[in-house]
Every structure is written in C-alpha cells, then in structure tokens.
C-alpha cells in the first residue's frame, strides 16, 4: 500500500490517522512540491486532478481524502468504522460532505491564507468558519462523538482542520465542546499528530 502524501495537508493527515488507527503498514511517498511533482505527467496518470492524498492499495487507486476514508473503513475497518446501520452511515456521509464543503471553504481556506499566503475571499471564509464551528460546537454539546457512541470516519474527517484552526487565526477557546471533543480524539489509541497540531491545545 502506498500513500501519496503532502505533509502539511490536513486532508492527507486524515489518511495517515486512519491508517494508524487501523494499524495498517504502508509506504509513504511525499510529493516533491519544489519540482511540482503533483503536476508531472507521471503523477497525473495516478490522479488527473494533481492533488493529494492518493492511496494505491496493491493496484487499487483511490483519490480524495473522503473517498479514501470510506474505502479504508469499508474494507478494513469493521463495525466501528463502517457500521451496518443505514441511518448511522447517512449521518457519517453528511459530515463528510460538511468537511468537503464548509470546513474546506472555511477553516481550511483561512489556514491557506494565513500560513501559505493564498489569496481568498476572506469574508466568505470567515463567515463560513463562524457558522460551521457554531453548528459543530452545538452538535457536540450533548455528544461524545459526531455520530454514534464511538469515533468514526466523520470525526477523522473533521479533526485536522479543527485542530489546525489556530493556524487559521481562529480562537477555538470560544468552542468548548469542540475542544473537549479534541481531547477525546487525541486520547484514542494509535492517535497520530502532525506539524502544527498541539495536543489538547
């Protein structure tokens, strides 16, 4: 198994987390951004979008972090990570959609702006961040996890950009239920941090 990876990417970190939780051994291939490896002809044959992460599971190639989480959960995760209950699965998928939309267009985009100097629609990213963080904080006010009684790929999908929110200049002390959830998440067996994430911040 090979993971095509960009170390500072929260989307790539989701997959490193999942592989760690599942105790799956893999080869890590960090894309060389200095030579634009992600846009090379060789890499575009793997992922025509020129993005990471990409997972190559013995010839089965999956792109997109949410899709890879689904693949790993269904193939290797068992009941905790891929429950049989259709309603729980629907809830998980709704949070994956939130990750790909509001989280990506809010906290993740603000982080791109502050950490990497990317030009963005600052007001839209800020408004989106405030709204989605309020929703998640309220949702977690009476729950240990986003869906069900255990951590799922919904929690993995949301975790990196919430844990990196300080790099987006977001004051996460305003969201005490998200902070409590972070502590629980970071206490999971085989939890894996990344540069920029400070445990229980």
Residue frames as qw, qx, qy, qz and C-alpha x, y, z in Angstrom:
[[0.000, 0.889, 0.458, 0.000, 0.00, 0.00, 0.00],
 [0.431, 0.094, 0.028, 0.897, 1.32, 3.44, -0.97],
 [0.038, -0.874, -0.411, 0.257, 0.09, 6.82, 0.29],
 [0.403, 0.432, 0.149, 0.793, 0.90, 9.80, -1.93],
 [0.429, -0.727, -0.428, 0.322, 1.15, 12.49, 0.67],
 [0.216, 0.671, -0.096, 0.703, 1.77, 16.22, 1.28],
 [0.453, -0.159, -0.676, 0.559, 2.94, 16.56, 4.92],
 [0.046, 0.073, 0.323, -0.943, 1.32, 19.95, 5.77],
 [0.431, -0.184, -0.493, -0.733, -2.03, 18.94, 4.25],
 [0.495, -0.112, 0.575, -0.642, -4.88, 18.34, 6.68],
 [0.853, 0.235, -0.111, -0.453, -6.58, 16.19, 4.04],
 [0.633, 0.369, -0.673, 0.101, -3.53, 13.94, 3.85],
 [0.088, -0.328, 0.741, -0.580, -3.34, 13.80, 7.64],
 [0.781, -0.047, 0.173, -0.599, -6.83, 12.28, 7.73],
 [0.895, 0.248, -0.350, -0.126, -5.50, 9.28, 5.86],
 [0.359, 0.410, -0.711, 0.444, -2.38, 8.96, 7.99],
 [0.439, -0.259, 0.518, -0.687, -4.66, 8.98, 11.03],
 [0.886, 0.072, 0.001, -0.457, -6.94, 6.32, 9.60],
 [0.762, 0.350, -0.537, 0.092, -4.06, 4.06, 8.62],
 [0.090, 0.392, -0.707, 0.582, -2.62, 4.46, 12.11],
 [0.632, -0.161, 0.374, -0.659, -5.93, 3.66, 13.82],
 [0.937, 0.181, -0.083, -0.288, -6.29, 0.58, 11.63],
 [0.593, -0.535, 0.576, 0.174, -2.64, -0.42, 12.25],
 [0.831, 0.510, 0.200, 0.091, -2.05, -0.77, 8.51],
 [0.515, -0.450, 0.371, 0.628, 1.53, -0.70, 7.27],
 [0.559, 0.784, 0.262, 0.058, 2.11, 1.40, 4.17],
 [0.588, 0.026, 0.154, 0.794, 4.78, 3.14, 2.14],
 [0.019, 0.879, 0.250, -0.406, 4.68, 6.92, 2.39],
 [0.539, 0.293, 0.335, 0.716, 5.51, 8.91, -0.75],
 [0.076, -0.758, -0.210, 0.612, 5.80, 12.64, -0.03],
 [0.548, 0.725, 0.304, 0.286, 5.21, 14.62, -3.21],
 [0.499, -0.227, 0.053, 0.834, 8.06, 16.96, -4.07],
 [0.190, 0.890, 0.388, -0.145, 6.29, 20.29, -4.43],
 [0.238, -0.715, 0.287, 0.591, 9.56, 22.09, -5.15],
 [0.096, -0.207, 0.743, 0.629, 9.65, 20.41, -8.56],
 [0.603, 0.187, -0.012, -0.775, 5.84, 20.38, -8.94],
 [0.053, -0.097, 0.989, 0.094, 5.67, 16.59, -8.82],
 [0.386, 0.401, 0.691, -0.462, 1.91, 16.87, -8.35],
 [0.541, 0.687, 0.038, -0.484, 1.57, 18.23, -11.91],
 [0.099, -0.448, 0.802, 0.381, 4.05, 15.84, -13.55],
 [0.645, 0.175, -0.511, -0.541, 2.81, 13.56, -16.32],
 [0.385, 0.059, -0.907, 0.158, 3.64, 10.53, -14.19],
 [0.077, 0.172, 0.706, -0.683, 1.58, 11.72, -11.22],
 [0.494, 0.226, -0.025, -0.839, -1.32, 12.94, -13.37],
 [0.541, 0.069, -0.773, -0.324, -1.67, 9.35, -14.56],
 [0.252, -0.174, -0.857, 0.414, -2.35, 8.46, -10.91],
 [0.016, 0.702, 0.567, -0.431, -4.62, 11.42, -10.18],
 [0.364, 0.527, 0.421, 0.642, -5.66, 13.63, -13.08],
 [0.204, -0.938, -0.238, -0.149, -6.58, 16.40, -10.63],
 [0.480, 0.505, -0.363, 0.618, -2.96, 16.69, -9.48],
 [0.455, -0.658, 0.209, -0.563, -3.94, 16.54, -5.83],
 [0.408, 0.077, -0.854, 0.314, -3.11, 14.54, -2.73],
 [0.439, -0.363, 0.822, 0.020, -3.84, 12.30, -0.97],
 [0.771, 0.257, -0.428, -0.395, -3.98, 9.30, -3.25],
 [0.621, -0.355, 0.677, -0.173, -3.95, 5.73, -1.93],
 [0.618, 0.366, -0.629, -0.297, -2.66, 2.83, -4.00],
 [0.698, -0.289, 0.570, -0.325, -3.82, -0.37, -2.33],
 [0.526, -0.113, 0.813, 0.222, -1.99, -3.03, -4.31],
 [0.159, 0.140, 0.707, 0.675, -3.14, -1.58, -7.62],
 [0.079, -0.769, -0.623, -0.118, -6.50, -0.22, -6.46],
 [0.297, 0.087, -0.080, 0.948, -6.04, 3.55, -6.69],
 [0.161, -0.803, -0.574, 0.018, -8.34, 5.89, -4.76],
 [0.246, 0.295, -0.068, 0.921, -8.15, 9.69, -4.82],
 [0.357, -0.599, -0.109, -0.709, -9.79, 12.27, -2.49],
 [0.008, 0.282, -0.762, 0.583, -9.48, 12.11, 1.28],
 [0.655, -0.032, 0.336, -0.676, -13.17, 11.48, 1.96],
 [0.862, 0.263, -0.312, -0.302, -13.29, 8.67, -0.62],
 [0.468, 0.366, -0.755, 0.277, -10.15, 7.09, 0.83],
 [0.297, -0.221, 0.649, -0.665, -11.64, 7.18, 4.34],
 [0.821, 0.103, 0.094, -0.554, -14.75, 5.42, 3.04],
 [0.759, 0.370, -0.530, -0.076, -12.64, 2.82, 1.23],
 [0.250, 0.345, -0.788, 0.444, -10.46, 2.05, 4.25],
 [0.475, -0.143, 0.512, -0.701, -13.42, 1.98, 6.64],
 [0.865, 0.169, -0.038, -0.470, -15.43, -0.40, 4.46],
 [0.772, 0.370, -0.517, 0.015, -12.56, -2.71, 3.53],
 [0.533, 0.214, -0.659, 0.486, -10.53, -2.79, 6.74],
 [0.129, -0.423, 0.336, -0.832, -12.43, -1.01, 9.50],
 [0.218, -0.270, -0.909, 0.230, -15.12, -3.33, 10.77],
 [0.171, -0.732, -0.653, -0.088, -18.31, -2.26, 12.51],
 [0.304, -0.671, -0.213, 0.642, -16.85, 0.74, 14.36],
 [0.142, -0.395, 0.325, 0.847, -15.58, 2.47, 11.26],
 [0.315, 0.020, -0.591, -0.742, -18.24, 1.23, 8.82],
 [0.404, 0.082, 0.720, -0.558, -21.48, 0.47, 10.71],
 [0.110, 0.276, 0.899, 0.322, -24.23, -1.65, 9.16],
 [0.098, 0.693, 0.577, -0.421, -26.93, 0.77, 10.32],
 [0.392, 0.558, 0.440, 0.584, -28.10, 2.81, 7.33],
 [0.157, -0.957, -0.205, -0.133, -29.02, 5.85, 9.42],
 [0.582, -0.675, 0.203, 0.406, -25.57, 5.98, 11.06],
 [0.603, 0.091, 0.465, 0.643, -23.96, 5.68, 7.64],
 [0.191, 0.798, 0.393, 0.416, -26.12, 8.52, 6.32],
 [0.357, -0.928, -0.031, 0.102, -25.05, 10.70, 9.25],
 [0.656, -0.378, 0.349, 0.552, -21.40, 9.88, 8.64],
 [0.487, 0.389, 0.485, 0.614, -21.74, 10.78, 4.96],
 [0.010, -0.937, -0.289, -0.194, -23.40, 14.08, 5.85],
 [0.459, -0.821, 0.165, 0.296, -20.37, 15.05, 7.94],
 [0.633, -0.051, 0.473, 0.611, -18.02, 14.01, 5.15],
 [0.289, 0.715, 0.436, 0.464, -19.97, 16.40, 2.93],
 [0.273, -0.957, -0.086, 0.044, -19.62, 19.13, 5.55],
 [0.640, -0.485, 0.317, 0.505, -15.88, 18.52, 5.58],
 [0.526, 0.228, 0.522, 0.632, -15.64, 18.83, 1.80],
 [0.085, 0.784, 0.395, 0.471, -17.78, 21.97, 1.75],
 [0.298, -0.929, -0.078, -0.205, -17.96, 24.18, 4.85],
 [0.719, -0.575, 0.189, 0.341, -14.72, 23.04, 6.51],
 [0.672, 0.158, 0.346, 0.635, -12.77, 23.25, 3.26],
 [0.203, 0.695, 0.294, 0.624, -14.24, 26.66, 2.37],
 [0.406, -0.885, -0.062, -0.218, -13.96, 27.99, 5.91],
 [0.619, -0.711, 0.302, 0.142, -11.18, 26.99, 8.34],
 [0.807, 0.027, 0.385, 0.448, -9.07, 25.23, 5.71],
 [0.441, 0.725, 0.223, 0.480, -9.18, 28.23, 3.38],
 [0.254, -0.950, 0.104, -0.146, -8.33, 30.67, 6.16],
 [0.761, -0.463, 0.349, 0.293, -5.35, 28.49, 7.03],
 [0.702, 0.386, 0.326, 0.502, -4.21, 28.63, 3.40],
 [0.133, 0.919, 0.091, 0.359, -4.40, 32.41, 3.59],
 [0.410, -0.875, 0.238, -0.096, -2.50, 32.90, 6.84],
 [0.780, -0.387, 0.438, 0.225, 0.01, 30.04, 6.58],
 [0.657, 0.119, 0.541, 0.511, 0.74, 29.97, 2.85],
 [0.039, -0.435, 0.140, 0.889, -0.28, 33.46, 1.67],
 [0.170, 0.349, 0.814, 0.432, -3.05, 32.24, -0.63],
 [0.240, -0.005, -0.035, -0.970, -5.49, 34.90, -1.82],
 [0.056, -0.387, -0.920, 0.028, -9.05, 34.06, -0.77],
 [0.304, -0.618, -0.304, -0.658, -12.48, 35.61, -0.33],
 [0.190, 0.168, -0.697, 0.671, -11.72, 36.49, 3.29],
 [0.480, -0.110, 0.260, -0.831, -15.24, 37.48, 4.32],
 [0.835, 0.026, -0.346, -0.426, -16.80, 34.35, 2.86],
 [0.635, 0.146, -0.710, 0.268, -14.20, 32.11, 4.51],
 [0.000, -0.165, 0.594, -0.787, -14.64, 33.86, 7.85],
 [0.630, -0.068, 0.085, -0.769, -18.44, 33.77, 7.75],
 [0.827, 0.078, -0.509, -0.227, -18.38, 30.12, 6.69],
 [0.433, 0.181, -0.743, 0.477, -15.98, 29.27, 9.53],
 [0.244, -0.154, 0.469, -0.835, -18.06, 31.03, 12.16],
 [0.756, -0.019, -0.105, -0.646, -21.24, 29.31, 11.03],
 [0.818, 0.098, -0.562, -0.076, -19.89, 25.79, 10.75],
 [0.319, 0.203, -0.720, 0.582, -17.94, 25.97, 14.02],
 [0.439, -0.149, 0.338, -0.819, -21.05, 27.16, 15.85],
 [0.843, 0.031, -0.262, -0.469, -23.03, 24.25, 14.36],
 [0.699, 0.167, -0.668, 0.193, -20.40, 21.66, 15.28],
 [0.059, 0.248, -0.626, 0.737, -20.00, 23.09, 18.78],
 [0.628, -0.107, 0.201, -0.745, -23.74, 22.91, 19.44],
 [0.847, 0.118, -0.443, -0.268, -23.92, 19.42, 17.91],
 [0.606, 0.169, -0.684, 0.370, -21.23, 18.20, 20.31],
 [0.269, -0.489, 0.347, -0.754, -22.79, 19.83, 23.37],
 [0.768, -0.226, 0.389, -0.455, -24.55, 16.57, 24.30],
 [0.958, 0.273, -0.082, -0.018, -22.47, 14.04, 22.34],
 [0.650, -0.539, 0.407, 0.348, -19.06, 12.45, 22.77],
 [0.393, -0.093, 0.671, 0.622, -18.64, 11.86, 19.03],
 [0.266, 0.208, -0.294, -0.894, -20.14, 13.30, 15.87],
 [0.738, 0.017, -0.413, -0.533, -22.06, 10.10, 15.07],
 [0.863, -0.150, -0.481, -0.043, -23.00, 7.26, 17.40],
 [0.708, -0.704, 0.056, -0.027, -21.17, 6.12, 20.52],
 [0.767, -0.268, 0.281, 0.511, -17.66, 5.70, 19.07],
 [0.007, -0.649, 0.361, 0.669, -15.27, 7.66, 16.89],
 [0.748, 0.466, 0.468, 0.065, -15.99, 7.22, 13.18],
 [0.534, 0.196, 0.329, 0.754, -14.52, 8.49, 9.93],
 [0.023, -0.895, -0.311, -0.320, -16.74, 11.55, 10.44],
 [0.511, -0.831, 0.058, 0.212, -14.55, 12.53, 13.39],
 [0.679, -0.172, 0.364, 0.614, -11.36, 11.77, 11.44],
 [0.391, 0.598, 0.426, 0.555, -12.57, 13.87, 8.50],
 [0.128, -0.943, -0.171, -0.256, -13.27, 16.95, 10.62],
 [0.721, -0.592, -0.073, 0.351, -10.37, 16.65, 13.02],
 [0.660, 0.038, 0.081, 0.746, -7.29, 18.03, 11.17],
 [0.161, 0.525, 0.182, 0.816, -8.61, 21.45, 10.15],
 [0.508, -0.796, -0.200, -0.261, -10.27, 21.95, 13.53],
 [0.791, -0.461, -0.029, 0.401, -7.03, 21.03, 15.29],
 [0.540, 0.097, 0.188, 0.814, -5.13, 23.36, 12.93],
 [0.035, 0.872, 0.440, 0.213, -7.61, 26.22, 13.35],
 [0.401, -0.788, 0.008, 0.467, -5.08, 28.30, 15.28],
 [0.439, -0.136, 0.481, 0.747, -3.09, 28.48, 12.02],
 [0.103, 0.600, 0.590, 0.530, -6.24, 30.00, 10.51],
 [0.036, 0.173, -0.277, 0.945, -6.23, 32.62, 13.31],
 [0.590, -0.464, -0.435, -0.498, -9.45, 31.19, 14.75],
 [0.201, -0.407, 0.629, -0.631, -9.92, 31.44, 18.52],
 [0.584, -0.135, -0.768, -0.225, -11.01, 27.92, 19.38],
 [0.103, -0.080, -0.734, 0.667, -11.43, 28.74, 23.07],
 [0.458, 0.051, 0.030, -0.887, -14.85, 30.04, 22.00],
 [0.788, 0.060, -0.433, -0.434, -15.88, 26.45, 21.17],
 [0.370, -0.491, 0.708, -0.347, -15.59, 24.49, 24.41],
 [0.887, 0.072, 0.377, -0.257, -17.45, 21.41, 23.17],
 [0.765, 0.592, -0.243, 0.067, -15.16, 21.11, 20.15],
 [0.073, 0.693, -0.640, 0.324, -12.18, 21.47, 22.46],
 [0.658, -0.284, 0.606, -0.346, -13.49, 18.68, 24.71],
 [0.921, 0.347, 0.119, -0.133, -14.04, 16.50, 21.64],
 [0.479, 0.728, -0.467, 0.152, -10.45, 17.19, 20.57],
 [0.289, -0.552, 0.712, -0.324, -9.16, 15.91, 23.89],
 [0.845, 0.024, 0.470, -0.255, -11.17, 12.71, 23.47],
 [0.807, 0.581, -0.094, -0.042, -9.99, 12.28, 19.89],
 [0.305, 0.736, -0.557, 0.236, -6.34, 12.82, 20.78],
 [0.489, -0.424, 0.685, -0.335, -6.67, 10.19, 23.53],
 [0.937, 0.219, 0.002, -0.272, -7.63, 7.45, 21.06],
 [0.749, -0.312, 0.507, 0.290, -5.19, 4.53, 20.78],
 [0.622, 0.176, 0.496, 0.580, -2.75, 4.97, 17.88],
 [0.154, 0.958, 0.190, -0.147, -3.57, 8.70, 17.58],
 [0.667, 0.096, 0.209, 0.708, -1.06, 10.46, 15.34],
 [0.024, -0.853, -0.123, 0.506, -0.26, 14.18, 15.39],
 [0.643, 0.517, 0.237, 0.513, 1.22, 16.32, 12.61],
 [0.363, -0.032, -0.094, 0.926, 3.26, 19.54, 12.48],
 [0.194, -0.312, -0.164, -0.915, 1.08, 22.41, 13.66],
 [0.701, -0.475, -0.388, -0.364, -1.15, 20.28, 15.87],
 [0.074, 0.366, -0.690, 0.620, -0.50, 20.60, 19.56],
 [0.411, -0.327, -0.851, -0.018, -2.31, 18.07, 21.70],
 [0.331, -0.682, -0.608, 0.236, -5.16, 19.35, 23.85],
 [0.245, 0.149, 0.009, 0.958, -4.46, 22.95, 22.86]]
